[in-house]
């Protein structure tokens, strides 16, 4: 018998995948969203987590971006 799980497939570079895995590991067990880590650059996550991941990445990029002083 086949078991199917609905989710979203994410492709990214290795540092971003590690960021997502680390973000997942900081959550309590009931809120973890990674279904399976396929390899270094591909993740399969629960569909409701996509927007949360996008906003966390956007926030992270804003934090590490350099803005030239005026």
mmCIF file of the N, C-alpha and C atoms, coordinates in Angstrom:
data_MODEL
# 
_entry.id   MODEL 
# 
loop_
_atom_site.group_PDB 
_atom_site.id 
_atom_site.type_symbol 
_atom_site.label_atom_id 
_atom_site.label_alt_id 
_atom_site.label_comp_id 
_atom_site.label_asym_id 
_atom_site.label_entity_id 
_atom_site.label_seq_id 
_atom_site.pdbx_PDB_ins_code 
_atom_site.Cartn_x 
_atom_site.Cartn_y 
_atom_site.Cartn_z 
_atom_site.occupancy 
_atom_site.B_iso_or_equiv 
_atom_site.pdbx_formal_charge 
_atom_site.auth_seq_id 
_atom_site.auth_comp_id 
_atom_site.auth_asym_id 
_atom_site.auth_atom_id 
_atom_site.pdbx_PDB_model_num 
ATOM 1   N N  . UNK A 1 1  ? 0.839  -1.179 0.000  1.00 0.00 ? 1  UNK A N  1 
ATOM 2   C CA . UNK A 1 1  ? 0.000  0.000  0.000  1.00 0.00 ? 1  UNK A CA 1 
ATOM 3   C C  . UNK A 1 1  ? 0.884  1.243  0.000  1.00 0.00 ? 1  UNK A C  1 
ATOM 4   N N  . UNK A 1 2  ? 0.481  2.233  -0.754 1.00 0.00 ? 2  UNK A N  1 
ATOM 5   C CA . UNK A 1 2  ? 1.254  3.463  -0.902 1.00 0.00 ? 2  UNK A CA 1 
ATOM 6   C C  . UNK A 1 2  ? 0.678  4.531  0.015  1.00 0.00 ? 2  UNK A C  1 
ATOM 7   N N  . UNK A 1 3  ? 1.547  5.213  0.738  1.00 0.00 ? 3  UNK A N  1 
ATOM 8   C CA . UNK A 1 3  ? 1.148  6.360  1.557  1.00 0.00 ? 3  UNK A CA 1 
ATOM 9   C C  . UNK A 1 3  ? 1.652  7.626  0.890  1.00 0.00 ? 3  UNK A C  1 
ATOM 10  N N  . UNK A 1 4  ? 0.764  8.556  0.628  1.00 0.00 ? 4  UNK A N  1 
ATOM 11  C CA . UNK A 1 4  ? 1.148  9.823  0.004  1.00 0.00 ? 4  UNK A CA 1 
ATOM 12  C C  . UNK A 1 4  ? 1.031  10.943 1.029  1.00 0.00 ? 4  UNK A C  1 
ATOM 13  N N  . UNK A 1 5  ? 1.967  11.867 0.959  1.00 0.00 ? 5  UNK A N  1 
ATOM 14  C CA . UNK A 1 5  ? 1.962  13.024 1.842  1.00 0.00 ? 5  UNK A CA 1 
ATOM 15  C C  . UNK A 1 5  ? 1.997  14.282 0.995  1.00 0.00 ? 5  UNK A C  1 
ATOM 16  N N  . UNK A 1 6  ? 1.080  15.191 1.260  1.00 0.00 ? 6  UNK A N  1 
ATOM 17  C CA . UNK A 1 6  ? 1.051  16.454 0.533  1.00 0.00 ? 6  UNK A CA 1 
ATOM 18  C C  . UNK A 1 6  ? 2.107  17.375 1.133  1.00 0.00 ? 6  UNK A C  1 
ATOM 19  N N  . UNK A 1 7  ? 2.851  18.062 0.269  1.00 0.00 ? 7  UNK A N  1 
ATOM 20  C CA . UNK A 1 7  ? 3.879  18.970 0.747  1.00 0.00 ? 7  UNK A CA 1 
ATOM 21  C C  . UNK A 1 7  ? 4.390  19.843 -0.375 1.00 0.00 ? 7  UNK A C  1 
ATOM 22  N N  . UNK A 1 8  ? 5.414  20.611 -0.053 1.00 0.00 ? 8  UNK A N  1 
ATOM 23  C CA . UNK A 1 8  ? 6.057  21.466 -1.048 1.00 0.00 ? 8  UNK A CA 1 
ATOM 24  C C  . UNK A 1 8  ? 7.510  21.076 -1.167 1.00 0.00 ? 8  UNK A C  1 
ATOM 25  N N  . UNK A 1 9  ? 7.984  21.069 -2.400 1.00 0.00 ? 9  UNK A N  1 
ATOM 26  C CA . UNK A 1 9  ? 9.366  20.740 -2.723 1.00 0.00 ? 9  UNK A CA 1 
ATOM 27  C C  . UNK A 1 9  ? 10.150 22.035 -2.806 1.00 0.00 ? 9  UNK A C  1 
ATOM 28  N N  . UNK A 1 10 ? 11.227 22.134 -2.053 1.00 0.00 ? 10 UNK A N  1 
ATOM 29  C CA . UNK A 1 10 ? 12.050 23.344 -2.032 1.00 0.00 ? 10 UNK A CA 1 
ATOM 30  C C  . UNK A 1 10 ? 13.430 23.019 -2.583 1.00 0.00 ? 10 UNK A C  1 
ATOM 31  N N  . UNK A 1 11 ? 13.881 23.824 -3.529 1.00 0.00 ? 11 UNK A N  1 
ATOM 32  C CA . UNK A 1 11 ? 15.230 23.740 -4.065 1.00 0.00 ? 11 UNK A CA 1 
ATOM 33  C C  . UNK A 1 11 ? 15.951 25.033 -3.715 1.00 0.00 ? 11 UNK A C  1 
ATOM 34  N N  . UNK A 1 12 ? 17.117 24.925 -3.110 1.00 0.00 ? 12 UNK A N  1 
ATOM 35  C CA . UNK A 1 12 ? 17.889 26.110 -2.739 1.00 0.00 ? 12 UNK A CA 1 
ATOM 36  C C  . UNK A 1 12 ? 19.365 25.731 -2.661 1.00 0.00 ? 12 UNK A C  1 
ATOM 37  N N  . UNK A 1 13 ? 20.205 26.729 -2.391 1.00 0.00 ? 13 UNK A N  1 
ATOM 38  C CA . UNK A 1 13 ? 21.615 26.412 -2.233 1.00 0.00 ? 13 UNK A CA 1 
ATOM 39  C C  . UNK A 1 13 ? 21.856 25.830 -0.832 1.00 0.00 ? 13 UNK A C  1 
ATOM 40  N N  . UNK A 1 14 ? 23.037 25.303 -0.615 1.00 0.00 ? 14 UNK A N  1 
ATOM 41  C CA . UNK A 1 14 ? 23.349 24.597 0.635  1.00 0.00 ? 14 UNK A CA 1 
ATOM 42  C C  . UNK A 1 14 ? 23.219 25.496 1.868  1.00 0.00 ? 14 UNK A C  1 
ATOM 43  N N  . UNK A 1 15 ? 23.771 26.728 1.864  1.00 0.00 ? 15 UNK A N  1 
ATOM 44  C CA . UNK A 1 15 ? 23.616 27.565 3.068  1.00 0.00 ? 15 UNK A CA 1 
ATOM 45  C C  . UNK A 1 15 ? 22.151 27.869 3.402  1.00 0.00 ? 15 UNK A C  1 
ATOM 46  N N  . UNK A 1 16 ? 21.317 28.101 2.389  1.00 0.00 ? 16 UNK A N  1 
ATOM 47  C CA . UNK A 1 16 ? 19.917 28.396 2.652  1.00 0.00 ? 16 UNK A CA 1 
ATOM 48  C C  . UNK A 1 16 ? 19.199 27.149 3.163  1.00 0.00 ? 16 UNK A C  1 
ATOM 49  N N  . UNK A 1 17 ? 19.547 25.987 2.646  1.00 0.00 ? 17 UNK A N  1 
ATOM 50  C CA . UNK A 1 17 ? 18.954 24.741 3.144  1.00 0.00 ? 17 UNK A CA 1 
ATOM 51  C C  . UNK A 1 17 ? 19.329 24.535 4.614  1.00 0.00 ? 17 UNK A C  1 
ATOM 52  N N  . UNK A 1 18 ? 20.567 24.845 4.974  1.00 0.00 ? 18 UNK A N  1 
ATOM 53  C CA . UNK A 1 18 ? 20.984 24.716 6.370  1.00 0.00 ? 18 UNK A CA 1 
ATOM 54  C C  . UNK A 1 18 ? 20.244 25.720 7.253  1.00 0.00 ? 18 UNK A C  1 
ATOM 55  N N  . UNK A 1 19 ? 19.981 26.902 6.735  1.00 0.00 ? 19 UNK A N  1 
ATOM 56  C CA . UNK A 1 19 ? 19.212 27.897 7.467  1.00 0.00 ? 19 UNK A CA 1 
ATOM 57  C C  . UNK A 1 19 ? 17.801 27.365 7.751  1.00 0.00 ? 19 UNK A C  1 
ATOM 58  N N  . UNK A 1 20 ? 17.173 26.752 6.736  1.00 0.00 ? 20 UNK A N  1 
ATOM 59  C CA . UNK A 1 20 ? 15.819 26.214 6.900  1.00 0.00 ? 20 UNK A CA 1 
ATOM 60  C C  . UNK A 1 20 ? 15.817 25.041 7.876  1.00 0.00 ? 20 UNK A C  1 
ATOM 61  N N  . UNK A 1 21 ? 16.808 24.157 7.780  1.00 0.00 ? 21 UNK A N  1 
ATOM 62  C CA . UNK A 1 21 ? 16.898 23.019 8.704  1.00 0.00 ? 21 UNK A CA 1 
ATOM 63  C C  . UNK A 1 21 ? 17.099 23.520 10.128 1.00 0.00 ? 21 UNK A C  1 
ATOM 64  N N  . UNK A 1 22 ? 17.946 24.534 10.311 1.00 0.00 ? 22 UNK A N  1 
ATOM 65  C CA . UNK A 1 22 ? 18.182 25.094 11.633 1.00 0.00 ? 22 UNK A CA 1 
ATOM 66  C C  . UNK A 1 22 ? 16.908 25.753 12.175 1.00 0.00 ? 22 UNK A C  1 
ATOM 67  N N  . UNK A 1 23 ? 16.187 26.457 11.307 1.00 0.00 ? 23 UNK A N  1 
ATOM 68  C CA . UNK A 1 23 ? 14.935 27.085 11.719 1.00 0.00 ? 23 UNK A CA 1 
ATOM 69  C C  . UNK A 1 23 ? 13.942 26.017 12.190 1.00 0.00 ? 23 UNK A C  1 
ATOM 70  N N  . UNK A 1 24 ? 13.892 24.907 11.472 1.00 0.00 ? 24 UNK A N  1 
ATOM 71  C CA . UNK A 1 24 ? 13.003 23.801 11.835 1.00 0.00 ? 24 UNK A CA 1 
ATOM 72  C C  . UNK A 1 24 ? 13.416 23.175 13.171 1.00 0.00 ? 24 UNK A C  1 
ATOM 73  N N  . UNK A 1 25 ? 14.706 23.057 13.416 1.00 0.00 ? 25 UNK A N  1 
ATOM 74  C CA . UNK A 1 25 ? 15.179 22.394 14.641 1.00 0.00 ? 25 UNK A CA 1 
ATOM 75  C C  . UNK A 1 25 ? 14.941 23.237 15.893 1.00 0.00 ? 25 UNK A C  1 
ATOM 76  N N  . UNK A 1 26 ? 14.739 24.541 15.727 1.00 0.00 ? 26 UNK A N  1 
ATOM 77  C CA . UNK A 1 26 ? 14.491 25.390 16.896 1.00 0.00 ? 26 UNK A CA 1 
ATOM 78  C C  . UNK A 1 26 ? 13.028 25.365 17.333 1.00 0.00 ? 26 UNK A C  1 
ATOM 79  N N  . UNK A 1 27 ? 12.155 24.798 16.519 1.00 0.00 ? 27 UNK A N  1 
ATOM 80  C CA . UNK A 1 27 ? 10.726 24.741 16.839 1.00 0.00 ? 27 UNK A CA 1 
ATOM 81  C C  . UNK A 1 27 ? 10.409 23.529 17.712 1.00 0.00 ? 27 UNK A C  1 
ATOM 82  N N  . UNK A 1 28 ? 9.324  23.604 18.484 1.00 0.00 ? 28 UNK A N  1 
ATOM 83  C CA . UNK A 1 28 ? 8.895  22.423 19.241 1.00 0.00 ? 28 UNK A CA 1 
ATOM 84  C C  . UNK A 1 28 ? 8.443  21.316 18.282 1.00 0.00 ? 28 UNK A C  1 
ATOM 85  N N  . UNK A 1 29 ? 8.434  20.094 18.753 1.00 0.00 ? 29 UNK A N  1 
ATOM 86  C CA . UNK A 1 29 ? 8.124  18.932 17.905 1.00 0.00 ? 29 UNK A CA 1 
ATOM 87  C C  . UNK A 1 29 ? 6.781  19.055 17.200 1.00 0.00 ? 29 UNK A C  1 
ATOM 88  N N  . UNK A 1 30 ? 5.810  19.662 17.840 1.00 0.00 ? 30 UNK A N  1 
ATOM 89  C CA . UNK A 1 30 ? 4.479  19.772 17.233 1.00 0.00 ? 30 UNK A CA 1 
ATOM 90  C C  . UNK A 1 30 ? 4.430  20.773 16.078 1.00 0.00 ? 30 UNK A C  1 
ATOM 91  N N  . UNK A 1 31 ? 5.450  21.639 15.952 1.00 0.00 ? 31 UNK A N  1 
ATOM 92  C CA . UNK A 1 31 ? 5.453  22.666 14.904 1.00 0.00 ? 31 UNK A CA 1 
ATOM 93  C C  . UNK A 1 31 ? 6.507  22.429 13.829 1.00 0.00 ? 31 UNK A C  1 
ATOM 94  N N  . UNK A 1 32 ? 7.250  21.344 13.906 1.00 0.00 ? 32 UNK A N  1 
ATOM 95  C CA . UNK A 1 32 ? 8.272  21.071 12.889 1.00 0.00 ? 32 UNK A CA 1 
ATOM 96  C C  . UNK A 1 32 ? 7.604  20.877 11.540 1.00 0.00 ? 32 UNK A C  1 
ATOM 97  N N  . UNK A 1 33 ? 8.224  21.418 10.487 1.00 0.00 ? 33 UNK A N  1 
ATOM 98  C CA . UNK A 1 33 ? 7.587  21.439 9.175  1.00 0.00 ? 33 UNK A CA 1 
ATOM 99  C C  . UNK A 1 33 ? 8.320  20.650 8.107  1.00 0.00 ? 33 UNK A C  1 
ATOM 100 N N  . UNK A 1 34 ? 9.550  20.220 8.342  1.00 0.00 ? 34 UNK A N  1 
ATOM 101 C CA . UNK A 1 34 ? 10.280 19.450 7.339  1.00 0.00 ? 34 UNK A CA 1 
ATOM 102 C C  . UNK A 1 34 ? 9.789  18.004 7.378  1.00 0.00 ? 34 UNK A C  1 
ATOM 103 N N  . UNK A 1 35 ? 9.327  17.530 6.229  1.00 0.00 ? 35 UNK A N  1 
ATOM 104 C CA . UNK A 1 35 ? 8.885  16.146 6.114  1.00 0.00 ? 35 UNK A CA 1 
ATOM 105 C C  . UNK A 1 35 ? 10.082 15.257 5.827  1.00 0.00 ? 35 UNK A C  1 
ATOM 106 N N  . UNK A 1 36 ? 10.932 15.699 4.889  1.00 0.00 ? 36 UNK A N  1 
ATOM 107 C CA . UNK A 1 36 ? 12.114 14.898 4.532  1.00 0.00 ? 36 UNK A CA 1 
ATOM 108 C C  . UNK A 1 36 ? 13.179 15.794 3.903  1.00 0.00 ? 36 UNK A C  1 
ATOM 109 N N  . UNK A 1 37 ? 14.427 15.597 4.297  1.00 0.00 ? 37 UNK A N  1 
ATOM 110 C CA . UNK A 1 37 ? 15.562 16.261 3.651  1.00 0.00 ? 37 UNK A CA 1 
ATOM 111 C C  . UNK A 1 37 ? 16.044 15.296 2.578  1.00 0.00 ? 37 UNK A C  1 
ATOM 112 N N  . UNK A 1 38 ? 15.880 15.675 1.320  1.00 0.00 ? 38 UNK A N  1 
ATOM 113 C CA . UNK A 1 38 ? 16.212 14.775 0.215  1.00 0.00 ? 38 UNK A CA 1 
ATOM 114 C C  . UNK A 1 38 ? 17.712 14.728 -0.059 1.00 0.00 ? 38 UNK A C  1 
ATOM 115 N N  . UNK A 1 39 ? 18.342 15.889 -0.101 1.00 0.00 ? 39 UNK A N  1 
ATOM 116 C CA . UNK A 1 39 ? 19.797 15.990 -0.206 1.00 0.00 ? 39 UNK A CA 1 
ATOM 117 C C  . UNK A 1 39 ? 20.195 17.386 0.264  1.00 0.00 ? 39 UNK A C  1 
ATOM 118 N N  . UNK A 1 40 ? 21.414 17.819 -0.037 1.00 0.00 ? 40 UNK A N  1 
ATOM 119 C CA . UNK A 1 40 ? 21.916 19.105 0.475  1.00 0.00 ? 40 UNK A CA 1 
ATOM 120 C C  . UNK A 1 40 ? 21.155 20.317 -0.029 1.00 0.00 ? 40 UNK A C  1 
ATOM 121 N N  . UNK A 1 41 ? 20.467 20.199 -1.160 1.00 0.00 ? 41 UNK A N  1 
ATOM 122 C CA . UNK A 1 41 ? 19.807 21.358 -1.752 1.00 0.00 ? 41 UNK A CA 1 
ATOM 123 C C  . UNK A 1 41 ? 18.308 21.167 -1.985 1.00 0.00 ? 41 UNK A C  1 
ATOM 124 N N  . UNK A 1 42 ? 17.744 20.058 -1.538 1.00 0.00 ? 42 UNK A N  1 
ATOM 125 C CA . UNK A 1 42 ? 16.321 19.784 -1.764 1.00 0.00 ? 42 UNK A CA 1 
ATOM 126 C C  . UNK A 1 42 ? 15.652 19.341 -0.465 1.00 0.00 ? 42 UNK A C  1 
ATOM 127 N N  . UNK A 1 43 ? 14.526 19.998 -0.160 1.00 0.00 ? 43 UNK A N  1 
ATOM 128 C CA . UNK A 1 43 ? 13.764 19.686 1.041  1.00 0.00 ? 43 UNK A CA 1 
ATOM 129 C C  . UNK A 1 43 ? 12.304 19.481 0.658  1.00 0.00 ? 43 UNK A C  1 
ATOM 130 N N  . UNK A 1 44 ? 11.622 18.620 1.403  1.00 0.00 ? 44 UNK A N  1 
ATOM 131 C CA . UNK A 1 44 ? 10.188 18.421 1.238  1.00 0.00 ? 44 UNK A CA 1 
ATOM 132 C C  . UNK A 1 44 ? 9.539  18.850 2.542  1.00 0.00 ? 44 UNK A C  1 
ATOM 133 N N  . UNK A 1 45 ? 8.699  19.894 2.487  1.00 0.00 ? 45 UNK A N  1 
ATOM 134 C CA . UNK A 1 45 ? 8.129  20.484 3.702  1.00 0.00 ? 45 UNK A CA 1 
ATOM 135 C C  . UNK A 1 45 ? 6.606  20.486 3.640  1.00 0.00 ? 45 UNK A C  1 
ATOM 136 N N  . UNK A 1 46 ? 5.994  20.689 4.788  1.00 0.00 ? 46 UNK A N  1 
ATOM 137 C CA . UNK A 1 46 ? 4.539  20.790 4.850  1.00 0.00 ? 46 UNK A CA 1 
ATOM 138 C C  . UNK A 1 46 ? 4.095  22.044 4.094  1.00 0.00 ? 46 UNK A C  1 
ATOM 139 N N  . UNK A 1 47 ? 2.966  21.981 3.392  1.00 0.00 ? 47 UNK A N  1 
ATOM 140 C CA . UNK A 1 47 ? 2.553  23.103 2.540  1.00 0.00 ? 47 UNK A CA 1 
ATOM 141 C C  . UNK A 1 47 ? 2.290  24.404 3.288  1.00 0.00 ? 47 UNK A C  1 
ATOM 142 N N  . UNK A 1 48 ? 1.851  24.336 4.526  1.00 0.00 ? 48 UNK A N  1 
ATOM 143 C CA . UNK A 1 48 ? 1.542  25.559 5.270  1.00 0.00 ? 48 UNK A CA 1 
ATOM 144 C C  . UNK A 1 48 ? 2.803  26.325 5.677  1.00 0.00 ? 48 UNK A C  1 
ATOM 145 N N  . UNK A 1 49 ? 3.965  25.706 5.579  1.00 0.00 ? 49 UNK A N  1 
ATOM 146 C CA . UNK A 1 49 ? 5.205  26.326 6.038  1.00 0.00 ? 49 UNK A CA 1 
ATOM 147 C C  . UNK A 1 49 ? 5.859  27.226 4.998  1.00 0.00 ? 49 UNK A C  1 
ATOM 148 N N  . UNK A 1 50 ? 5.408  27.197 3.770  1.00 0.00 ? 50 UNK A N  1 
ATOM 149 C CA . UNK A 1 50 ? 6.070  27.939 2.694  1.00 0.00 ? 50 UNK A CA 1 
ATOM 150 C C  . UNK A 1 50 ? 6.148  29.433 2.976  1.00 0.00 ? 50 UNK A C  1 
ATOM 151 N N  . UNK A 1 51 ? 5.039  30.034 3.382  1.00 0.00 ? 51 UNK A N  1 
ATOM 152 C CA . UNK A 1 51 ? 5.044  31.479 3.639  1.00 0.00 ? 51 UNK A CA 1 
ATOM 153 C C  . UNK A 1 51 ? 5.898  31.818 4.858  1.00 0.00 ? 51 UNK A C  1 
ATOM 154 N N  . UNK A 1 52 ? 5.877  30.970 5.874  1.00 0.00 ? 52 UNK A N  1 
ATOM 155 C CA . UNK A 1 52 ? 6.704  31.184 7.061  1.00 0.00 ? 52 UNK A CA 1 
ATOM 156 C C  . UNK A 1 52 ? 8.189  31.148 6.688  1.00 0.00 ? 52 UNK A C  1 
ATOM 157 N N  . UNK A 1 53 ? 8.570  30.211 5.823  1.00 0.00 ? 53 UNK A N  1 
ATOM 158 C CA . UNK A 1 53 ? 9.966  30.105 5.376  1.00 0.00 ? 53 UNK A CA 1 
ATOM 159 C C  . UNK A 1 53 ? 10.354 31.339 4.576  1.00 0.00 ? 53 UNK A C  1 
ATOM 160 N N  . UNK A 1 54 ? 9.482  31.770 3.660  1.00 0.00 ? 54 UNK A N  1 
ATOM 161 C CA . UNK A 1 54 ? 9.774  32.970 2.852  1.00 0.00 ? 54 UNK A CA 1 
ATOM 162 C C  . UNK A 1 54 ? 9.982  34.196 3.724  1.00 0.00 ? 54 UNK A C  1 
ATOM 163 N N  . UNK A 1 55 ? 9.121  34.379 4.712  1.00 0.00 ? 55 UNK A N  1 
ATOM 164 C CA . UNK A 1 55 ? 9.245  35.568 5.565  1.00 0.00 ? 55 UNK A CA 1 
ATOM 165 C C  . UNK A 1 55 ? 10.497 35.491 6.438  1.00 0.00 ? 55 UNK A C  1 
ATOM 166 N N  . UNK A 1 56 ? 10.853 34.311 6.923  1.00 0.00 ? 56 UNK A N  1 
ATOM 167 C CA . UNK A 1 56 ? 12.073 34.162 7.734  1.00 0.00 ? 56 UNK A CA 1 
ATOM 168 C C  . UNK A 1 56 ? 13.316 34.444 6.894  1.00 0.00 ? 56 UNK A C  1 
ATOM 169 N N  . UNK A 1 57 ? 13.323 33.978 5.654  1.00 0.00 ? 57 UNK A N  1 
ATOM 170 C CA . UNK A 1 57 ? 14.457 34.231 4.760  1.00 0.00 ? 57 UNK A CA 1 
ATOM 171 C C  . UNK A 1 57 ? 14.551 35.717 4.440  1.00 0.00 ? 57 UNK A C  1 
ATOM 172 N N  . UNK A 1 58 ? 13.420 36.353 4.174  1.00 0.00 ? 58 UNK A N  1 
ATOM 173 C CA . UNK A 1 58 ? 13.407 37.782 3.883  1.00 0.00 ? 58 UNK A CA 1 
ATOM 174 C C  . UNK A 1 58 ? 13.930 38.585 5.072  1.00 0.00 ? 58 UNK A C  1 
ATOM 175 N N  . UNK A 1 59 ? 13.481 38.232 6.254  1.00 0.00 ? 59 UNK A N  1 
ATOM 176 C CA . UNK A 1 59 ? 13.943 38.906 7.473  1.00 0.00 ? 59 UNK A CA 1 
ATOM 177 C C  . UNK A 1 59 ? 15.443 38.701 7.675  1.00 0.00 ? 59 UNK A C  1 
ATOM 178 N N  . UNK A 1 60 ? 15.922 37.486 7.438  1.00 0.00 ? 60 UNK A N  1 
ATOM 179 C CA . UNK A 1 60 ? 17.347 37.179 7.578  1.00 0.00 ? 60 UNK A CA 1 
ATOM 180 C C  . UNK A 1 60 ? 18.169 37.991 6.579  1.00 0.00 ? 60 UNK A C  1 
ATOM 181 N N  . UNK A 1 61 ? 17.711 38.062 5.336  1.00 0.00 ? 61 UNK A N  1 
ATOM 182 C CA . UNK A 1 61 ? 18.440 38.827 4.317  1.00 0.00 ? 61 UNK A CA 1 
ATOM 183 C C  . UNK A 1 61 ? 18.467 40.309 4.645  1.00 0.00 ? 61 UNK A C  1 
ATOM 184 N N  . UNK A 1 62 ? 17.375 40.832 5.174  1.00 0.00 ? 62 UNK A N  1 
ATOM 185 C CA . UNK A 1 62 ? 17.335 42.239 5.578  1.00 0.00 ? 62 UNK A CA 1 
ATOM 186 C C  . UNK A 1 62 ? 18.334 42.509 6.699  1.00 0.00 ? 62 UNK A C  1 
ATOM 187 N N  . UNK A 1 63 ? 18.478 41.557 7.618  1.00 0.00 ? 63 UNK A N  1 
ATOM 188 C CA . UNK A 1 63 ? 19.406 41.718 8.734  1.00 0.00 ? 63 UNK A CA 1 
ATOM 189 C C  . UNK A 1 63 ? 20.864 41.736 8.285  1.00 0.00 ? 63 UNK A C  1 
ATOM 190 N N  . UNK A 1 64 ? 21.197 40.924 7.278  1.00 0.00 ? 64 UNK A N  1 
ATOM 191 C CA . UNK A 1 64 ? 22.591 40.800 6.897  1.00 0.00 ? 64 UNK A CA 1 
ATOM 192 C C  . UNK A 1 64 ? 22.985 41.701 5.724  1.00 0.00 ? 64 UNK A C  1 
ATOM 193 N N  . UNK A 1 65 ? 22.018 42.470 5.194  1.00 0.00 ? 65 UNK A N  1 
ATOM 194 C CA . UNK A 1 65 ? 22.309 43.357 4.079  1.00 0.00 ? 65 UNK A CA 1 
ATOM 195 C C  . UNK A 1 65 ? 22.990 44.638 4.558  1.00 0.00 ? 65 UNK A C  1 
ATOM 196 N N  . UNK A 1 66 ? 23.968 45.074 3.802  1.00 0.00 ? 66 UNK A N  1 
ATOM 197 C CA . UNK A 1 66 ? 24.692 46.303 4.140  1.00 0.00 ? 66 UNK A CA 1 
ATOM 198 C C  . UNK A 1 66 ? 24.025 47.477 3.423  1.00 0.00 ? 66 UNK A C  1 
ATOM 199 N N  . UNK A 1 67 ? 23.788 48.533 4.179  1.00 0.00 ? 67 UNK A N  1 
ATOM 200 C CA . UNK A 1 67 ? 23.283 49.755 3.580  1.00 0.00 ? 67 UNK A CA 1 
ATOM 201 C C  . UNK A 1 67 ? 24.321 50.846 3.790  1.00 0.00 ? 67 UNK A C  1 
ATOM 202 N N  . UNK A 1 68 ? 24.697 51.481 2.709  1.00 0.00 ? 68 UNK A N  1 
ATOM 203 C CA . UNK A 1 68 ? 25.694 52.520 2.755  1.00 0.00 ? 68 UNK A CA 1 
ATOM 204 C C  . UNK A 1 68 ? 25.131 53.732 3.505  1.00 0.00 ? 68 UNK A C  1 
ATOM 205 N N  . UNK A 1 69 ? 25.884 54.256 4.485  1.00 0.00 ? 69 UNK A N  1 
ATOM 206 C CA . UNK A 1 69 ? 25.403 55.437 5.213  1.00 0.00 ? 69 UNK A CA 1 
ATOM 207 C C  . UNK A 1 69 ? 25.251 56.631 4.269  1.00 0.00 ? 69 UNK A C  1 
ATOM 208 N N  . UNK A 1 70 ? 24.288 57.460 4.559  1.00 0.00 ? 70 UNK A N  1 
ATOM 209 C CA . UNK A 1 70 ? 24.024 58.644 3.714  1.00 0.00 ? 70 UNK A CA 1 
ATOM 210 C C  . UNK A 1 70 ? 25.012 59.741 3.972  1.00 0.00 ? 70 UNK A C  1 
# 
